[in-house]
Structures are given as structure tokens and as C-alpha cells.
Amino acid sequence: MYHDELFPFFLDFAKSNKLIFYDQRGNGKSTMEKIDNTTFTVELMIEDLEELRKEFGIDKLNIIGHSWGGLLAMYYAVKYPDNVKRLILVDAAPVNTDLLIKCYEEQISMFTPEEWDYVQKLWNSEEYQAGNPKVHNEAMRLSEGTVFSNKDVIDDYMKVAAFNETTAKNAVLINDLATQMKLNIHVQDRLSNINCPCLIINGKDDFIIEEAYRLTNELVSNSKIVLIEGAGHYPFIENKEDFFNEISNFIINTDTKP
């Protein structure tokens, strides 16, 4: 939900494309004085993105959304279809909660029993609940480590995504509300509103199950699926060359300028 895990891996892509990164509300440096179910909602996150579009004076957005960000991109596109030029959904969360639960079950199966027991102990520990960044990072290395197909680049990810005191405390504050969002996904029935070209690009070994991205492809009319070899949930880190070639080609092939 914050940009740290994306930014350094998109720098080469930014040499030929204008990119705007932002921290979603309650995440990263987008701190909030009050976090509850009146200030931290999907609807407000949609409006945050719309306000960014207006602030930068952009007519139509090209949106790249990863994981939860991919789902948020779909929420935005169904409400503001005329404000989106392209959607690039990178290992996007599924469009209904039942499929999300299946994906989490797939992710849990990637742990050894010992790893799963240990990471749950970390999540439930007093230190974790107090926002101790060291404990958060230990838990993240275990949990996110499972979703990398290319294990050689986990350290590259950890260097940029590691929690600090601010982001760890934020993660604790929004955890229950974020969980409720994921248990109440409500975008599937409106996906026919999306009328822009849409690239669904996933790591071939991701825990986002095929049933999930196939359904998105079925419901978003002008969409295509691309699977990146040798990658799990972070194809822009695990197989950068293939990933950025695919999204660059997608942009070129959907350019409507004369």
C-alpha cells in the first residue's frame, strides 16, 4: 500500500515514462491523525486517486496497480471509467472475497509447517502489535519470502520494503480495517464498466490462482493475460526484463495517438 516496494525497480522504466508514485492513506508517509472506519475506506481511497489525477492535471490515467493496488485500480476504473486510458494489473488481488481466501490458502501451502507456526507467533506477539520494526521485518521476510519464485532477489526486496518505526506502527493501526476491506470485496459486478485496454500480468508461480485472474479477464472486456516465467508475486523484481518488455509493448500496442 506504499510505494517503497515499487519505486527503485521502476526507475529504468521511468526514463521513458512519467511515473507518479504515492502512499495510500494510512500507509508509508501518508499518516493520519484518526484511523477508523470513517476515515479508512475503499471509497475514500478511490477519491484520493481521483484527487491526485486532478492535482496533476491528467486527463486520463495509465494505472499500474500491484496486488491490493491492482484491486484498487479496478475499483477506481469502474467508478471513473472515462478517466482511465489503460490498466496494468500486476498480480492483482481477486475480484471477490471467496477467491481471495483461496489465494491465501495457496500462499499458506507454500510455508513449511514450522515456518507457518513461527510467522503466526510473530504476528501475534506483543512486539509485533506494538509496531516493533525488527519483528515486522522478520515476519515479512518469512511471509513475503514464500511468494517469490526467484529467491535470489528477496534481499533486494527487503532492502527497500523494510519497515521503519512509522510504517510498522501504521501497519498495526490499519490491519483490522484492511482485513475488513478484503473480506468485503465489492467490485466484480461492475467490472463491465471498464472500457479501457487492460493488461493482466502475473508471475507464473504466483499464489494468485489461475481461477482468479481468468475471472478478471472474463469480466473486463478489453483485457489480456500475460504470465511471466520464473516469477511469483513480484515479477518486476524477479524477472525484470520480461516484465518491462511486456508492459512497454502493451503501451505501444494500445497507443491511440495518430
N, C-alpha and C positions, 0 to 999 in steps of 0.2 A: 504493500500500500504506500510505500515511499520510494523515492527514485534511486536511492543509493545502489540497489542491486542491478539497475539497468545502465546508469549513466556511463561508466567507463567503457562498457562493452559496445556502446553505440557511437563512440567518438569518431571512428573512421567513417561510419555511415553519415555522421553529421557534417562531414566535409563537403558533401554534395546535396544534403537535405537539411532544411531548417527544422530543428527539433526543439520542442518545449517540454521540459520535464517538470513535474510538480508533485509535491507531497499531498496526498489526500488528507482531508480534515482528520485531526486526531492522530496523525502519523508523522514520523520524521520531525521536521521543524514546524509543521502546521499544528502547533499546540493550541489547546482550547482551555478556557477558564472553567467551562462546565461541559462535562460529557455525560449525557444521559439519552433516553430515547426520544427526547425532543430536539436534540442538537446533533445526534449522530445517526442519520438515516440514509437509506439509498436515495430517497428523493432529494435530500439536501446535497448529496454527492453529485447527483445529476446536475443540479443547479450550479454547483461550484464549477463544473466543467463548462457549462454554458456561459458563466460569467468570465471564465478565462478566455473563451472564444471572443466574447465581446471586447474584453480589455485589450486583446492583441489585434483587434480589427480584422479577424479572419472570417471570410465569407463561409467557406466550407472546410471542415477539419478533415485531415487524414489522421485517424486514430490508431495507434498501436497499443494494444492492451494485453498485458501478460497475466495469466492465472485469474485472480479476482478482478484485475484490471480489464481483462477481456470481457468478463461478465458485465462490469460497469459500463464498458463501451457499448455493449448491446442495449443495456438499459437506456443509455443516452440516445442511441440511434433510433430506438423505437419511439421515443418522445420527440426528438428533433431530427426526423429523417432528412429534412431539406438542408440541414446544417452539416451534413457529413458527406464527404467526397469519396472516401474509402475507409474500410475497416480492415485492420490486420489483427486477427485474434491469435495470440501466441499461447498455446496450451491453456486455452480459456476454461474457466470453471463451467460446468454444465448448466443447462438452462432450466433444470428443475432439481429440487432437493433430493428426490429419490436417486437420481443418477449421481449426484454429488456424494451421497452416502456410499454408493457402490464404488466410487473412485477412492474414497478414503479407506474402504475395506481393501481395495487393491494396494494402496500405499502401505497399510499396516502389514500386509502379507510380505512386504519387502524387508521388514525387520526380522532379525533373529528373535526368538522368544526372550533372550536375555536383553537385547537392545530395547525391545518394546517395554519390558518391565522397568528398565532403568530410565528411559526417557519419561515414562509416566511418573516415576518418583521425582524426577527433576521438575516436571510441570507442577506437581502438587506440593513441592517443597516451600517452606516459608521464605527462603531466599528468592526463589523464582517469583512468588507472589508479591514480594517486596520490591521487585524490579531490579534485582542484582544482575548487572550486565554479564558478569562472568558466567553465572548459571544459565542465563538466557542463551549465551553463545554456545555453551556446551550442549544444551538441548537442541539448538538449531543445527549444530554440526551433525548431530545424530539424525534428526528428523529430515532435514533437507538433504543430508548425505544419501539417504535412501533413494531419492528421486533423481539423482544423477546417474546416467548410464556411463558417462565418461568420468570415472572417479579421479582422474589426474588433475581435474580443474576445480575440485572442491575448494582447495586453498585459495584460488583466485576469487571465488565467490565470497568466501568468508572474510577476506581482506577488505572488501567493500561493503558487505552487508552486515558486518558485525554490529551488535547492539552497543550503544553507549548508555549512560545513565538516563538521558532524556528519552531515547527511543524504547528502552526496556520498560520504563515506567509507563510510557504511553501504551505499549503493547498490553500491559496488565489492565489499564483503565478501559481499553476498548474491547477486551477479549469477549466478555459476555454479550455485548451488543453486536459485535461482529459475528458471533456464533448464531445469534438470533436472525441476523440477515441471511446467513447461509441456510438456516432451517426454514426460511420463508421466501425462497426464490419465486418471483412472480413475473417473469418476462416471456416465457415460452409462447403464450397465446397471442402475443403482439409482435412476434418476430417478422410476420408478413409485412409490417410497416417499413422494414428496412429495404431501401431501393438502390443502395449504392453497391459497387463491387466489394466483395468481401473475401479475404484470404484467411482460411483456417489452417494455421501452420503449427504442427505439433512435433515434438520429438517422438520418434517411432517407438521408443521404450518408455514413454511417459506413463504415469499412473492414471492419467485421464483416459478412461476406457474408450474403446472404439465406438461403442453404442452412443456415448455422449457427443463426440464430435460429428458422428454421422447424423445424429438428430439435428444438430445445429445446421449442418449442410443442407439437410432436407427442408428445413423451415425458413432458411434465408435464401431467397430465390437466386440471387446473382452471386453465388459463393462457390469456392473450390477448396479442396483439401490438398495440402502438401505435407508429407511426412519426412522428417529429417533423420537420416541414418546416424547411428552412433550417438544419439541424444535422448535424454529423458525430459525433465520438466524445464530445462534451461538450454534450449538449442542455440541461443545467441551466445552462450559461453562454451558449450560442449562441441559444437560444430559450426563455428562462426562463418566459415567460408560458404558452406552450402546455404545456411540460413539467410545471410545477407544477399547472396546471389538471388535467392528465391523472392525475397521481398522487393529487391530492386527490379527484377523482371516483372513482377506483378504491377509495380508502379508504372513502368514503361508501357506495359501492355494495356493498362487501363487509363492511359492519358488521353483525355478527350480534346486536348488543345489541337487546333488546326496544324 
